[in-house]
Amino acid sequence: MSNEATRENLTDKNSKRSTVAADKFYRIGLTACATLILVILIAMVAVMTQNSWLSIREFGFGFLFGQTWDPVKNQFGALPFIYGTIVSSILAIIIATPISVGVAIFLVEQAPKWLARPMAFLVELLAAIPSVVYGLWAIFVLAPLLRVYVQPFFQETLGFLPFFKGTPTGIGMMTGGIILAIMITPIITAVVRDVLEAVPVTQREASLALGATNWETTKIVLVNASSGIAGAIVLGLGRAIGETMAVTMIIGNRSEISASLFDPAYTIASVIANEFTEATGDLYLSALIEMGLILFLVTFIVNGLAKLLILSVSRKTEQGH
Amino acid sequence: MIEKRRLTNSIMTTLTAICAFGVVGVLLLVLGYIAYQGITSLSLQFLIETPKPVGEGGGIGNAIVGSLILLGLASLVGIPLGIAVGTYLSEMGDGWFGTIVRFVADTMIGIPSIIFGVFVYALIVLQQGYFSTLAGAVSLALIMIPIVTRTTEEMIRLVPKSMREGALALGAPEWRVTWDIVIPAAMTGIATGAMLSVARVLGETAPLLFTAFGSRFYNIYLDEPMASMTVQIYNYAISPFEEWHAKAWAATLVLVTMILFINIIVRYVTRRKY
């Protein structure tokens, strides 16, 4: 009798011990997986720095301001690519921001639910289409459209501005900016929608009760959501900076800085995509990897900033509840 | 005064509606054009044959198989790892370490996919001296991990605390609570998140350009270059030949159909819940 009791006791202890061990194993295992994310991040910085060291040592900070990109003479400067990346991204943001905010307002504040839900899904689908497909579409649909209709129109009406000089070819900075705008619109819209939905209903009710129109109420909601909207725009900017395939196929890939939006340009991501497999010579490859490192650091910072901005809204509204 | 306010109201309402319908219009325009152009060159032969020189036909059979192999390998690594990290974040990630991991995973989602290609090139291709399926799969897996992580965490957090407490009160060890209670409860959400990451990676081109590279043949070996639909579309698209442009459209139709199919299924499955 007592023997049995002890045995039971023992097995119980054993199973308890194995439970503790298993739980320990479980916790260590998951923590190890989580740590792996940080290891990947650090490895990315380390490996890319190491492989671009040749170029970093050769050109230093001058790499960022150099205007010549000449693989034959081993001269590498990133300025035309940085310029192309910044201008095409800003162009995309200028086009996409008002449209995205408009779509989000329509979906959250105005459209009836039966319309808003399927429409929101369709807008999200726009983000599911691969970059290379947008590139294909841009080459054969968007570029001819711009060449024949849009660019001549700009040249006739605003041709005195330096942005609209030169021959409209359909391939260049403007087309790149527009295709980027189409690609980041669903991303900005999705975040703005979330942010608008996070603003408490009571604010809208209070505003409407005071006799404000729907639009006046929306304006109040927008003010309250402004830092989140800023975050959405920055997030879109991050995407635009790093978009590769569609831009590569349409922007013309010429490393010259030109004020005209009709002229071909080149972005950091496109030069990597285009020249990486052709890079002969260690310095050439090293310069391209340094471009990758720059792109990595910039998008990491931009995305981090976006995340902080978006978080600030959800925190604020949580306090409000 | 009130008239003017009403007028502004209706103008702005109309403008936002135009934005919304305009964006949906662009989507339909893109999809419609793909369907219209793609359907004309689509045939069974096209889906089976390998690429051939201009004028001799050829198809994307090896590219479809290549994409699926790359995707399968990437999923094999990326999905379980992403689920593990997501589980960590929701079950024990409230401390400073979890906050850092969450921030890094979030930020990694926005890192351009071509950067993963550059990284894997330096890490694997440069060391081995050749382009390979393995390198392509690794770069895709790296893109998947943070995406799966975030959706898994969100989905697991939706599981009510009371379920965990109930199981723990019955004496279940922590790992069994996670494995037998929490993950099954969140399974639909986790699976849809994983499927969305698959759809996203299926459309990736940039990270494959200098890892898996592309190939004109059927291939199943890990240490050889591998074709993929996206790279094949890119090569067809930027060629000067009209015949190849038609092939690019047909391949795009196949690719986009697959991706939309996954997205619509996910939508259908999650429809009732969210």
Interface residues (C-beta under 8 A of the other chain):
Chain A: T19 V20 A22 D23 F25 Y26 R27 G29 L30 T31 C33 A34 T35 L36 I37 L38 I40 L41 A43 M44 V47 M48 Q50 N51 P98 I99 G102 V103 I105 F106 L107 E109 Q110 A111 M119 F121 L122 V123 E124 L125 L126 A128 I129 P130 S131 V132 V133 Y134 G135 L136 W137 I139 F140 V141 I182 T185 P186 T189 T213 N214 W215 E216 T218 L235 G238 R239 I241 G242 E243 T244 M245 M249 A269 I272 A273 F276 T277 L288 I289 G292 L295 F296 T299 F300 V302 N303 G304 A306 K307
Chain B: R5 R6 T8 N9 M12 T13 L15 T16 A17 I18 C19 A20 G22 V23 V24 V26 L27 L29 V30 Y33 I34 Q37 L81 A84 V85 T87 Y88 L89 E91 M92 G93 F97 G98 I100 V101 F103 V104 A105 D106 T107 M108 I109 G110 I111 P112 S113 I114 I115 G117 V118 F119 Y121 A122 L123 L126 L142 I145 P146 T149 P173 E174 W175 T178 A199 R200 L202 G203 E204 T205 A206 L209 F210 F213 T230 I233 Y234 A237 I238 H245 A248 W249 T252 L255 V256 I259 L260 N263 R267
